């Protein structure tokens, strides 16, 4: 598994006290696939490099795409 995705799982509590170990292979693969789909959606939001020269705008765009509030 990708170290960054594993770190996100840790931050979400899924690896706390054996939680990840208690999941079956189907659930683990589903969670990993979910993370990859989120990453792909983020990349799709940044598709036009000429439009997103400001990092703050890119962050706002991703937050907006996922329906999250963005605080600068």
Secondary structure by P-SEA (a helix, b strand, c coil): ccaaaaaaaaaaccccccccccccaaaaaaaaaaaaaaaaaaaaaaccccccccaaaaaaaaaaaacccccc
